[in-house]
Amino acid sequence: MPFVKGQSGNPAGRKPKKQDKQLIDRLTPFDDEAFKQLEVSLKAGERWAIKMFFEYRYGKPTQRIEQNGPSGGPATIDIRVLPGPPIPTSEDDINEDIQP
């Protein structure tokens, strides 16, 4: 669709904060149950439960990944150009390929 001056490109827009708050309010009763389950898991020696709880509750922390070259030095990029058909240099060359 083309852009129409004076008309919103995103008519639905961002949902109001009220809807977010309503969702949080509906999920809050489950917090007590989640904490009970977490306590049961920890008492059973399931230490992974605390990690999973925090990852689902607050999100995983950003993981940093470094790309290094050999011996920790800078990474190198090897670009290879493969031979191919000649590149057209004029309009006649282009039209030559199109003609039946």
Gaussian input, Z-matrix of N, CA and C with variables (Angstrom, degrees):
# hf/3-21g

backbone

0 1
 N
 C     1     B1
 C     2     B2     1     A1
 N     3     B3     2     A2     1     D1
 C     4     B4     3     A3     2     D2
 C     5     B5     4     A4     3     D3
 N     6     B6     5     A5     4     D4
 C     7     B7     6     A6     5     D5
 C     8     B8     7     A7     6     D6
 N     9     B9     8     A8     7     D7
 C    10    B10     9     A9     8     D8
 C    11    B11    10    A10     9     D9
 N    12    B12    11    A11    10    D10
 C    13    B13    12    A12    11    D11
 C    14    B14    13    A13    12    D12
 N    15    B15    14    A14    13    D13
 C    16    B16    15    A15    14    D14
 C    17    B17    16    A16    15    D15
 N    18    B18    17    A17    16    D16
 C    19    B19    18    A18    17    D17
 C    20    B20    19    A19    18    D18
 N    21    B21    20    A20    19    D19
 C    22    B22    21    A21    20    D20
 C    23    B23    22    A22    21    D21
 N    24    B24    23    A23    22    D22
 C    25    B25    24    A24    23    D23
 C    26    B26    25    A25    24    D24
 N    27    B27    26    A26    25    D25
 C    28    B28    27    A27    26    D26
 C    29    B29    28    A28    27    D27
 N    30    B30    29    A29    28    D28
 C    31    B31    30    A30    29    D29
 C    32    B32    31    A31    30    D30
 N    33    B33    32    A32    31    D31
 C    34    B34    33    A33    32    D32
 C    35    B35    34    A34    33    D33
 N    36    B36    35    A35    34    D34
 C    37    B37    36    A36    35    D35
 C    38    B38    37    A37    36    D36
 N    39    B39    38    A38    37    D37
 C    40    B40    39    A39    38    D38
 C    41    B41    40    A40    39    D39
 N    42    B42    41    A41    40    D40
 C    43    B43    42    A42    41    D41
 C    44    B44    43    A43    42    D42
 N    45    B45    44    A44    43    D43
 C    46    B46    45    A45    44    D44
 C    47    B47    46    A46    45    D45
 N    48    B48    47    A47    46    D46
 C    49    B49    48    A48    47    D47
 C    50    B50    49    A49    48    D48
 N    51    B51    50    A50    49    D49
 C    52    B52    51    A51    50    D50
 C    53    B53    52    A52    51    D51
 N    54    B54    53    A53    52    D52
 C    55    B55    54    A54    53    D53
 C    56    B56    55    A55    54    D54
 N    57    B57    56    A56    55    D55
 C    58    B58    57    A57    56    D56
 C    59    B59    58    A58    57    D57
 N    60    B60    59    A59    58    D58
 C    61    B61    60    A60    59    D59
 C    62    B62    61    A61    60    D60
 N    63    B63    62    A62    61    D61
 C    64    B64    63    A63    62    D62
 C    65    B65    64    A64    63    D63
 N    66    B66    65    A65    64    D64
 C    67    B67    66    A66    65    D65
 C    68    B68    67    A67    66    D66
 N    69    B69    68    A68    67    D67
 C    70    B70    69    A69    68    D68
 C    71    B71    70    A70    69    D69
 N    72    B72    71    A71    70    D70
 C    73    B73    72    A72    71    D71
 C    74    B74    73    A73    72    D72
 N    75    B75    74    A74    73    D73
 C    76    B76    75    A75    74    D74
 C    77    B77    76    A76    75    D75
 N    78    B78    77    A77    76    D76
 C    79    B79    78    A78    77    D77
 C    80    B80    79    A79    78    D78
 N    81    B81    80    A80    79    D79
 C    82    B82    81    A81    80    D80
 C    83    B83    82    A82    81    D81
 N    84    B84    83    A83    82    D82
 C    85    B85    84    A84    83    D83
 C    86    B86    85    A85    84    D84
 N    87    B87    86    A86    85    D85
 C    88    B88    87    A87    86    D86
 C    89    B89    88    A88    87    D87
 N    90    B90    89    A89    88    D88
 C    91    B91    90    A90    89    D89
 C    92    B92    91    A91    90    D90
 N    93    B93    92    A92    91    D91
 C    94    B94    93    A93    92    D92
 C    95    B95    94    A94    93    D93
 N    96    B96    95    A95    94    D94
 C    97    B97    96    A96    95    D95
 C    98    B98    97    A97    96    D96
 N    99    B99    98    A98    97    D97
 C   100   B100    99    A99    98    D98
 C   101   B101   100   A100    99    D99
 N   102   B102   101   A101   100   D100
 C   103   B103   102   A102   101   D101
 C   104   B104   103   A103   102   D102
 N   105   B105   104   A104   103   D103
 C   106   B106   105   A105   104   D104
 C   107   B107   106   A106   105   D105
 N   108   B108   107   A107   106   D106
 C   109   B109   108   A108   107   D107
 C   110   B110   109   A109   108   D108
 N   111   B111   110   A110   109   D109
 C   112   B112   111   A111   110   D110
 C   113   B113   112   A112   111   D111
 N   114   B114   113   A113   112   D112
 C   115   B115   114   A114   113   D113
 C   116   B116   115   A115   114   D114
 N   117   B117   116   A116   115   D115
 C   118   B118   117   A117   116   D116
 C   119   B119   118   A118   117   D117
 N   120   B120   119   A119   118   D118
 C   121   B121   120   A120   119   D119
 C   122   B122   121   A121   120   D120
 N   123   B123   122   A122   121   D121
 C   124   B124   123   A123   122   D122
 C   125   B125   124   A124   123   D123
 N   126   B126   125   A125   124   D124
 C   127   B127   126   A126   125   D125
 C   128   B128   127   A127   126   D126
 N   129   B129   128   A128   127   D127
 C   130   B130   129   A129   128   D128
 C   131   B131   130   A130   129   D129
 N   132   B132   131   A131   130   D130
 C   133   B133   132   A132   131   D131
 C   134   B134   133   A133   132   D132
 N   135   B135   134   A134   133   D133
 C   136   B136   135   A135   134   D134
 C   137   B137   136   A136   135   D135
 N   138   B138   137   A137   136   D136
 C   139   B139   138   A138   137   D137
 C   140   B140   139   A139   138   D138
 N   141   B141   140   A140   139   D139
 C   142   B142   141   A141   140   D140
 C   143   B143   142   A142   141   D141
 N   144   B144   143   A143   142   D142
 C   145   B145   144   A144   143   D143
 C   146   B146   145   A145   144   D144
 N   147   B147   146   A146   145   D145
 C   148   B148   147   A147   146   D146
 C   149   B149   148   A148   147   D147
 N   150   B150   149   A149   148   D148
 C   151   B151   150   A150   149   D149
 C   152   B152   151   A151   150   D150
 N   153   B153   152   A152   151   D151
 C   154   B154   153   A153   152   D152
 C   155   B155   154   A154   153   D153
 N   156   B156   155   A155   154   D154
 C   157   B157   156   A156   155   D155
 C   158   B158   157   A157   156   D156
 N   159   B159   158   A158   157   D157
 C   160   B160   159   A159   158   D158
 C   161   B161   160   A160   159   D159
 N   162   B162   161   A161   160   D160
 C   163   B163   162   A162   161   D161
 C   164   B164   163   A163   162   D162
 N   165   B165   164   A164   163   D163
 C   166   B166   165   A165   164   D164
 C   167   B167   166   A166   165   D165
 N   168   B168   167   A167   166   D166
 C   169   B169   168   A168   167   D167
 C   170   B170   169   A169   168   D168
 N   171   B171   170   A170   169   D169
 C   172   B172   171   A171   170   D170
 C   173   B173   172   A172   171   D171
 N   174   B174   173   A173   172   D172
 C   175   B175   174   A174   173   D173
 C   176   B176   175   A175   174   D174
 N   177   B177   176   A176   175   D175
 C   178   B178   177   A177   176   D176
 C   179   B179   178   A178   177   D177
 N   180   B180   179   A179   178   D178
 C   181   B181   180   A180   179   D179
 C   182   B182   181   A181   180   D180
 N   183   B183   182   A182   181   D181
 C   184   B184   183   A183   182   D182
 C   185   B185   184   A184   183   D183
 N   186   B186   185   A185   184   D184
 C   187   B187   186   A186   185   D185
 C   188   B188   187   A187   186   D186
 N   189   B189   188   A188   187   D187
 C   190   B190   189   A189   188   D188
 C   191   B191   190   A190   189   D189
 N   192   B192   191   A191   190   D190
 C   193   B193   192   A192   191   D191
 C   194   B194   193   A193   192   D192
 N   195   B195   194   A194   193   D193
 C   196   B196   195   A195   194   D194
 C   197   B197   196   A196   195   D195
 N   198   B198   197   A197   196   D196
 C   199   B199   198   A198   197   D197
 C   200   B200   199   A199   198   D198
 N   201   B201   200   A200   199   D199
 C   202   B202   201   A201   200   D200
 C   203   B203   202   A202   201   D201
 N   204   B204   203   A203   202   D202
 C   205   B205   204   A204   203   D203
 C   206   B206   205   A205   204   D204
 N   207   B207   206   A206   205   D205
 C   208   B208   207   A207   206   D206
 C   209   B209   208   A208   207   D207
 N   210   B210   209   A209   208   D208
 C   211   B211   210   A210   209   D209
 C   212   B212   211   A211   210   D210
 N   213   B213   212   A212   211   D211
 C   214   B214   213   A213   212   D212
 C   215   B215   214   A214   213   D213
 N   216   B216   215   A215   214   D214
 C   217   B217   216   A216   215   D215
 C   218   B218   217   A217   216   D216
 N   219   B219   218   A218   217   D217
 C   220   B220   219   A219   218   D218
 C   221   B221   220   A220   219   D219
 N   222   B222   221   A221   220   D220
 C   223   B223   222   A222   221   D221
 C   224   B224   223   A223   222   D222
 N   225   B225   224   A224   223   D223
 C   226   B226   225   A225   224   D224
 C   227   B227   226   A226   225   D225
 N   228   B228   227   A227   226   D226
 C   229   B229   228   A228   227   D227
 C   230   B230   229   A229   228   D228
 N   231   B231   230   A230   229   D229
 C   232   B232   231   A231   230   D230
 C   233   B233   232   A232   231   D231
 N   234   B234   233   A233   232   D232
 C   235   B235   234   A234   233   D233
 C   236   B236   235   A235   234   D234
 N   237   B237   236   A236   235   D235
 C   238   B238   237   A237   236   D236
 C   239   B239   238   A238   237   D237
 N   240   B240   239   A239   238   D238
 C   241   B241   240   A240   239   D239
 C   242   B242   241   A241   240   D240
 N   243   B243   242   A242   241   D241
 C   244   B244   243   A243   242   D242
 C   245   B245   244   A244   243   D243
 N   246   B246   245   A245   244   D244
 C   247   B247   246   A246   245   D245
 C   248   B248   247   A247   246   D246
 N   249   B249   248   A248   247   D247
 C   250   B250   249   A249   248   D248
 C   251   B251   250   A250   249   D249
 N   252   B252   251   A251   250   D250
 C   253   B253   252   A252   251   D251
 C   254   B254   253   A253   252   D252
 N   255   B255   254   A254   253   D253
 C   256   B256   255   A255   254   D254
 C   257   B257   256   A256   255   D255
 N   258   B258   257   A257   256   D256
 C   259   B259   258   A258   257   D257
 C   260   B260   259   A259   258   D258
 N   261   B261   260   A260   259   D259
 C   262   B262   261   A261   260   D260
 C   263   B263   262   A262   261   D261
 N   264   B264   263   A263   262   D262
 C   265   B265   264   A264   263   D263
 C   266   B266   265   A265   264   D264
 N   267   B267   266   A266   265   D265
 C   268   B268   267   A267   266   D266
 C   269   B269   268   A268   267   D267
 N   270   B270   269   A269   268   D268
 C   271   B271   270   A270   269   D269
 C   272   B272   271   A271   270   D270
 N   273   B273   272   A272   271   D271
 C   274   B274   273   A273   272   D272
 C   275   B275   274   A274   273   D273
 N   276   B276   275   A275   274   D274
 C   277   B277   276   A276   275   D275
 C   278   B278   277   A277   276   D276
 N   279   B279   278   A278   277   D277
 C   280   B280   279   A279   278   D278
 C   281   B281   280   A280   279   D279
 N   282   B282   281   A281   280   D280
 C   283   B283   282   A282   281   D281
 C   284   B284   283   A283   282   D282
 N   285   B285   284   A284   283   D283
 C   286   B286   285   A285   284   D284
 C   287   B287   286   A286   285   D285
 N   288   B288   287   A287   286   D286
 C   289   B289   288   A288   287   D287
 C   290   B290   289   A289   288   D288
 N   291   B291   290   A290   289   D289
 C   292   B292   291   A291   290   D290
 C   293   B293   292   A292   291   D291
 N   294   B294   293   A293   292   D292
 C   295   B295   294   A294   293   D293
 C   296   B296   295   A295   294   D294
 N   297   B297   296   A296   295   D295
 C   298   B298   297   A297   296   D296
 C   299   B299   298   A298   297   D297

   B1=1.4517
   B2=1.5124
   B3=1.3218
   B4=1.4590
   B5=1.5249
   B6=1.3074
   B7=1.4612
   B8=1.5224
   B9=1.3203
   B10=1.4553
   B11=1.5185
   B12=1.3368
   B13=1.4593
   B14=1.5312
   B15=1.3173
   B16=1.4539
   B17=1.5166
   B18=1.3341
   B19=1.4653
   B20=1.5233
   B21=1.3093
   B22=1.4614
   B23=1.5199
   B24=1.3388
   B25=1.4577
   B26=1.5207
   B27=1.3196
   B28=1.4587
   B29=1.5310
   B30=1.3479
   B31=1.4600
   B32=1.5303
   B33=1.3255
   B34=1.4648
   B35=1.5230
   B36=1.3366
   B37=1.4547
   B38=1.5135
   B39=1.3016
   B40=1.4599
   B41=1.5175
   B42=1.3256
   B43=1.4575
   B44=1.5257
   B45=1.3211
   B46=1.4678
   B47=1.5285
   B48=1.3038
   B49=1.4690
   B50=1.5281
   B51=1.3186
   B52=1.4624
   B53=1.5318
   B54=1.3401
   B55=1.4631
   B56=1.5254
   B57=1.3340
   B58=1.4619
   B59=1.5275
   B60=1.3242
   B61=1.4652
   B62=1.5251
   B63=1.3284
   B64=1.4658
   B65=1.5297
   B66=1.3220
   B67=1.4604
   B68=1.5288
   B69=1.3240
   B70=1.4700
   B71=1.5261
   B72=1.3324
   B73=1.4682
   B74=1.5268
   B75=1.3444
   B76=1.4677
   B77=1.5245
   B78=1.3343
   B79=1.4593
   B80=1.5268
   B81=1.3294
   B82=1.4563
   B83=1.5314
   B84=1.3384
   B85=1.4724
   B86=1.5263
   B87=1.3185
   B88=1.4594
   B89=1.5292
   B90=1.3410
   B91=1.4674
   B92=1.5234
   B93=1.3309
   B94=1.4692
   B95=1.5238
   B96=1.3317
   B97=1.4655
   B98=1.5273
   B99=1.3350
   B100=1.4686
   B101=1.5290
   B102=1.3306
   B103=1.4682
   B104=1.5327
   B105=1.3291
   B106=1.4707
   B107=1.5290
   B108=1.3312
   B109=1.4589
   B110=1.5283
   B111=1.3276
   B112=1.4617
   B113=1.5271
   B114=1.3145
   B115=1.4665
   B116=1.5296
   B117=1.3317
   B118=1.4690
   B119=1.5272
   B120=1.3184
   B121=1.4712
   B122=1.5208
   B123=1.3233
   B124=1.4640
   B125=1.5305
   B126=1.3310
   B127=1.4679
   B128=1.5233
   B129=1.3349
   B130=1.4686
   B131=1.5279
   B132=1.3294
   B133=1.4626
   B134=1.5213
   B135=1.3030
   B136=1.4643
   B137=1.5339
   B138=1.3337
   B139=1.4616
   B140=1.5262
   B141=1.3419
   B142=1.4591
   B143=1.5235
   B144=1.3269
   B145=1.4647
   B146=1.5246
   B147=1.3370
   B148=1.4708
   B149=1.5215
   B150=1.3402
   B151=1.4660
   B152=1.5269
   B153=1.3269
   B154=1.4614
   B155=1.5248
   B156=1.3217
   B157=1.4622
   B158=1.5234
   B159=1.3211
   B160=1.4612
   B161=1.5260
   B162=1.3294
   B163=1.4652
   B164=1.5235
   B165=1.3241
   B166=1.4603
   B167=1.5217
   B168=1.3132
   B169=1.4652
   B170=1.5280
   B171=1.3242
   B172=1.4637
   B173=1.5239
   B174=1.3209
   B175=1.4579
   B176=1.5192
   B177=1.3228
   B178=1.4626
   B179=1.5210
   B180=1.3284
   B181=1.4595
   B182=1.5240
   B183=1.3144
   B184=1.4573
   B185=1.5159
   B186=1.3088
   B187=1.4592
   B188=1.5224
   B189=1.3051
   B190=1.4576
   B191=1.5253
   B192=1.3189
   B193=1.4562
   B194=1.5196
   B195=1.3210
   B196=1.4627
   B197=1.5064
   B198=1.3084
   B199=1.4531
   B200=1.5270
   B201=1.3100
   B202=1.4601
   B203=1.5184
   B204=1.3198
   B205=1.4521
   B206=1.5142
   B207=1.3299
   B208=1.4645
   B209=1.5320
   B210=1.2937
   B211=1.4724
   B212=1.5228
   B213=1.3285
   B214=1.4573
   B215=1.5126
   B216=1.3054
   B217=1.4637
   B218=1.5181
   B219=1.3282
   B220=1.4596
   B221=1.5310
   B222=1.3046
   B223=1.4628
   B224=1.5224
   B225=1.3122
   B226=1.4646
   B227=1.5219
   B228=1.3057
   B229=1.4533
   B230=1.5184
   B231=1.3157
   B232=1.4564
   B233=1.5253
   B234=1.3226
   B235=1.4627
   B236=1.5157
   B237=1.3100
   B238=1.4646
   B239=1.5193
   B240=1.3217
   B241=1.4557
   B242=1.5182
   B243=1.3093
   B244=1.4509
   B245=1.5269
   B246=1.3161
   B247=1.4651
   B248=1.5244
   B249=1.2978
   B250=1.4564
   B251=1.5111
   B252=1.3198
   B253=1.4610
   B254=1.5225
   B255=1.3263
   B256=1.4668
   B257=1.5284
   B258=1.3049
   B259=1.4557
   B260=1.5224
   B261=1.3546
   B262=1.4613
   B263=1.5232
   B264=1.3173
   B265=1.4653
   B266=1.5136
   B267=1.3366
   B268=1.4624
   B269=1.5208
   B270=1.3216
   B271=1.4557
   B272=1.5260
   B273=1.3347
   B274=1.4665
   B275=1.5291
   B276=1.3273
   B277=1.4651
   B278=1.5293
   B279=1.3270
   B280=1.4630
   B281=1.5239
   B282=1.3354
   B283=1.4641
   B284=1.5208
   B285=1.3066
   B286=1.4602
   B287=1.5304
   B288=1.3335
   B289=1.4625
   B290=1.5274
   B291=1.3323
   B292=1.4605
   B293=1.5266
   B294=1.3099
   B295=1.4712
   B296=1.5230
   B297=1.3800
   B298=1.4694
   B299=1.5187
   A1=109.67
   A2=116.80
   A3=118.83
   A4=110.49
   A5=114.50
   A6=121.08
   A7=109.35
   A8=117.29
   A9=122.15
   A10=107.61
   A11=115.17
   A12=120.17
   A13=110.09
   A14=115.56
   A15=121.28
   A16=114.67
   A17=117.25
   A18=120.81
   A19=109.15
   A20=116.06
   A21=120.54
   A22=110.63
   A23=115.85
   A24=120.87
   A25=111.76
   A26=115.97
   A27=121.03
   A28=107.86
   A29=117.24
   A30=119.39
   A31=114.26
   A32=117.38
   A33=118.87
   A34=109.99
   A35=116.55
   A36=121.52
   A37=113.73
   A38=114.57
   A39=121.25
   A40=108.86
   A41=116.47
   A42=118.25
   A43=109.47
   A44=116.58
   A45=119.76
   A46=112.00
   A47=115.24
   A48=121.32
   A49=110.96
   A50=116.43
   A51=120.27
   A52=110.30
   A53=116.82
   A54=120.11
   A55=110.84
   A56=117.12
   A57=120.43
   A58=110.41
   A59=115.72
   A60=120.00
   A61=110.72
   A62=116.72
   A63=119.79
   A64=110.85
   A65=116.87
   A66=120.41
   A67=110.57
   A68=116.26
   A69=120.59
   A70=110.25
   A71=116.39
   A72=120.16
   A73=111.47
   A74=117.13
   A75=120.04
   A76=111.60
   A77=117.76
   A78=120.99
   A79=112.90
   A80=117.77
   A81=122.08
   A82=113.56
   A83=120.80
   A84=118.90
   A85=112.90
   A86=117.36
   A87=120.18
   A88=111.95
   A89=117.24
   A90=120.41
   A91=111.07
   A92=116.34
   A93=120.06
   A94=110.60
   A95=116.55
   A96=120.82
   A97=110.33
   A98=116.54
   A99=120.17
   A100=110.62
   A101=116.67
   A102=119.76
   A103=111.23
   A104=116.29
   A105=119.35
   A106=110.27
   A107=116.25
   A108=120.70
   A109=110.86
   A110=116.06
   A111=120.63
   A112=109.90
   A113=116.26
   A114=120.58
   A115=110.84
   A116=116.82
   A117=121.31
   A118=109.87
   A119=116.32
   A120=120.68
   A121=111.53
   A122=116.81
   A123=120.12
   A124=111.22
   A125=116.83
   A126=119.81
   A127=111.30
   A128=116.18
   A129=120.92
   A130=111.28
   A131=116.22
   A132=120.03
   A133=114.21
   A134=117.01
   A135=120.92
   A136=108.98
   A137=115.13
   A138=120.57
   A139=112.36
   A140=117.32
   A141=120.85
   A142=111.22
   A143=116.91
   A144=120.95
   A145=111.71
   A146=116.92
   A147=119.53
   A148=110.43
   A149=115.83
   A150=119.90
   A151=110.11
   A152=115.62
   A153=119.99
   A154=111.01
   A155=116.68
   A156=120.71
   A157=110.58
   A158=116.15
   A159=119.36
   A160=112.30
   A161=117.01
   A162=119.41
   A163=111.12
   A164=116.87
   A165=119.28
   A166=111.57
   A167=116.53
   A168=120.01
   A169=112.10
   A170=116.40
   A171=120.06
   A172=113.42
   A173=118.50
   A174=121.59
   A175=110.86
   A176=114.52
   A177=119.46
   A178=109.38
   A179=117.56
   A180=118.99
   A181=109.66
   A182=115.58
   A183=120.53
   A184=109.26
   A185=115.75
   A186=120.55
   A187=108.47
   A188=115.91
   A189=121.01
   A190=108.82
   A191=115.72
   A192=120.75
   A193=107.93
   A194=116.01
   A195=120.82
   A196=110.19
   A197=115.79
   A198=121.63
   A199=107.44
   A200=116.81
   A201=121.42
   A202=110.17
   A203=113.94
   A204=119.89
   A205=110.45
   A206=116.60
   A207=120.34
   A208=111.64
   A209=117.02
   A210=124.32
   A211=112.41
   A212=117.98
   A213=120.54
   A214=114.06
   A215=117.87
   A216=121.57
   A217=111.60
   A218=115.85
   A219=119.05
   A220=111.26
   A221=115.44
   A222=120.72
   A223=109.01
   A224=115.84
   A225=119.96
   A226=108.88
   A227=114.57
   A228=120.94
   A229=107.55
   A230=116.39
   A231=121.97
   A232=108.02
   A233=116.39
   A234=121.27
   A235=108.25
   A236=115.48
   A237=120.44
   A238=108.89
   A239=115.31
   A240=121.07
   A241=107.72
   A242=115.96
   A243=120.75
   A244=109.95
   A245=116.88
   A246=118.38
   A247=109.99
   A248=115.46
   A249=120.75
   A250=109.79
   A251=116.54
   A252=118.77
   A253=110.19
   A254=116.66
   A255=118.80
   A256=110.99
   A257=115.12
   A258=121.32
   A259=108.03
   A260=118.15
   A261=119.61
   A262=110.27
   A263=115.92
   A264=120.16
   A265=112.36
   A266=117.59
   A267=119.54
   A268=109.04
   A269=115.38
   A270=120.58
   A271=110.85
   A272=116.72
   A273=120.30
   A274=110.68
   A275=116.61
   A276=120.07
   A277=110.90
   A278=116.14
   A279=120.84
   A280=110.08
   A281=116.64
   A282=121.21
   A283=111.71
   A284=117.24
   A285=122.15
   A286=110.77
   A287=116.49
   A288=120.85
   A289=112.22
   A290=117.60
   A291=121.81
   A292=111.78
   A293=118.27
   A294=123.42
   A295=110.97
   A296=116.66
   A297=119.44
   A298=112.74
   D1=136.38
   D2=177.81
   D3=-74.30
   D4=156.82
   D5=178.95
   D6=-71.02
   D7=131.43
   D8=177.51
   D9=-110.11
   D10=121.63
   D11=-177.86
   D12=-60.95
   D13=133.46
   D14=178.10
   D15=85.28
   D16=-1.02
   D17=179.86
   D18=-113.48
   D19=137.10
   D20=-178.97
   D21=-65.45
   D22=137.26
   D23=176.18
   D24=-79.78
   D25=-12.38
   D26=179.52
   D27=-134.57
   D28=75.67
   D29=-172.92
   D30=-61.74
   D31=-33.31
   D32=178.75
   D33=-70.94
   D34=-33.46
   D35=177.40
   D36=63.73
   D37=-172.93
   D38=178.38
   D39=-76.94
   D40=139.55
   D41=-179.52
   D42=-68.25
   D43=146.27
   D44=-177.77
   D45=-65.10
   D46=153.64
   D47=178.98
   D48=-60.31
   D49=-26.07
   D50=-179.51
   D51=-58.50
   D52=-40.82
   D53=179.50
   D54=-65.52
   D55=-39.55
   D56=177.49
   D57=-61.44
   D58=-44.77
   D59=-179.15
   D60=-63.64
   D61=-39.34
   D62=178.67
   D63=-62.52
   D64=-41.00
   D65=178.84
   D66=-63.70
   D67=-44.71
   D68=179.25
   D69=-61.81
   D70=-41.65
   D71=179.24
   D72=-63.15
   D73=-36.40
   D74=179.23
   D75=-71.67
   D76=-30.52
   D77=-177.97
   D78=-85.39
   D79=-20.20
   D80=-175.92
   D81=-56.19
   D82=-39.44
   D83=178.54
   D84=-58.80
   D85=-25.29
   D86=179.59
   D87=-74.91
   D88=-16.04
   D89=179.38
   D90=-58.52
   D91=-45.17
   D92=-178.82
   D93=-60.46
   D94=-44.07
   D95=179.67
   D96=-65.29
   D97=-39.74
   D98=179.57
   D99=-63.09
   D100=-41.56
   D101=179.43
   D102=-66.62
   D103=-37.01
   D104=177.43
   D105=-63.46
   D106=-46.13
   D107=179.84
   D108=-63.41
   D109=-38.81
   D110=178.39
   D111=-62.44
   D112=-43.60
   D113=179.27
   D114=-62.28
   D115=-43.79
   D116=179.06
   D117=-61.27
   D118=-44.91
   D119=-178.76
   D120=-63.72
   D121=-42.47
   D122=-179.28
   D123=-67.03
   D124=-38.68
   D125=177.73
   D126=-66.16
   D127=-27.29
   D128=178.82
   D129=-84.49
   D130=2.90
   D131=177.83
   D132=83.15
   D133=12.46
   D134=179.47
   D135=-88.38
   D136=80.85
   D137=-174.75
   D138=-67.73
   D139=-22.47
   D140=179.41
   D141=-63.47
   D142=-21.52
   D143=-175.83
   D144=-63.24
   D145=-37.89
   D146=-179.12
   D147=-65.54
   D148=-40.53
   D149=178.46
   D150=-63.17
   D151=-47.38
   D152=-179.21
   D153=-62.93
   D154=-40.28
   D155=179.63
   D156=-58.92
   D157=-49.81
   D158=-178.06
   D159=-67.58
   D160=-35.54
   D161=179.02
   D162=-65.82
   D163=-40.56
   D164=179.53
   D165=-76.61
   D166=-33.05
   D167=-176.12
   D168=-78.22
   D169=-43.05
   D170=-173.06
   D171=-117.80
   D172=-6.11
   D173=-179.14
   D174=90.06
   D175=151.70
   D176=179.31
   D177=-71.87
   D178=145.65
   D179=174.30
   D180=-68.53
   D181=154.39
   D182=178.85
   D183=-63.09
   D184=130.80
   D185=-179.51
   D186=-97.78
   D187=127.79
   D188=-179.39
   D189=-94.55
   D190=129.56
   D191=179.10
   D192=-122.72
   D193=123.30
   D194=178.90
   D195=-99.22
   D196=137.55
   D197=176.64
   D198=-108.55
   D199=106.46
   D200=-179.76
   D201=-115.48
   D202=157.66
   D203=174.89
   D204=-85.39
   D205=-166.96
   D206=178.63
   D207=-58.59
   D208=141.80
   D209=178.85
   D210=59.17
   D211=24.95
   D212=177.26
   D213=79.74
   D214=3.70
   D215=179.75
   D216=-78.43
   D217=-173.79
   D218=-179.47
   D219=-66.28
   D220=146.42
   D221=178.39
   D222=-77.54
   D223=142.37
   D224=177.35
   D225=-109.67
   D226=149.51
   D227=178.50
   D228=-116.57
   D229=124.20
   D230=-179.48
   D231=-101.99
   D232=113.03
   D233=-179.72
   D234=-106.42
   D235=125.25
   D236=179.30
   D237=-118.94
   D238=135.07
   D239=178.66
   D240=-105.40
   D241=123.96
   D242=-179.95
   D243=-90.95
   D244=144.14
   D245=178.64
   D246=-67.97
   D247=146.14
   D248=179.97
   D249=-148.08
   D250=-169.00
   D251=178.93
   D252=-66.62
   D253=156.54
   D254=-179.85
   D255=-63.63
   D256=146.89
   D257=179.13
   D258=-82.07
   D259=130.86
   D260=179.09
   D261=-62.69
   D262=138.27
   D263=-178.57
   D264=-110.59
   D265=-11.20
   D266=179.11
   D267=-140.26
   D268=168.15
   D269=179.39
   D270=-64.62
   D271=-33.10
   D272=178.58
   D273=-62.79
   D274=-40.10
   D275=179.21
   D276=-62.89
   D277=-37.62
   D278=-179.55
   D279=-68.99
   D280=-47.20
   D281=-178.57
   D282=-65.63
   D283=-27.98
   D284=179.90
   D285=-60.88
   D286=-37.63
   D287=-179.61
   D288=-74.55
   D289=-24.13
   D290=-174.94
   D291=-85.53
   D292=-33.32
   D293=-175.28
   D294=-60.26
   D295=142.05
   D296=178.72
   D297=-73.76

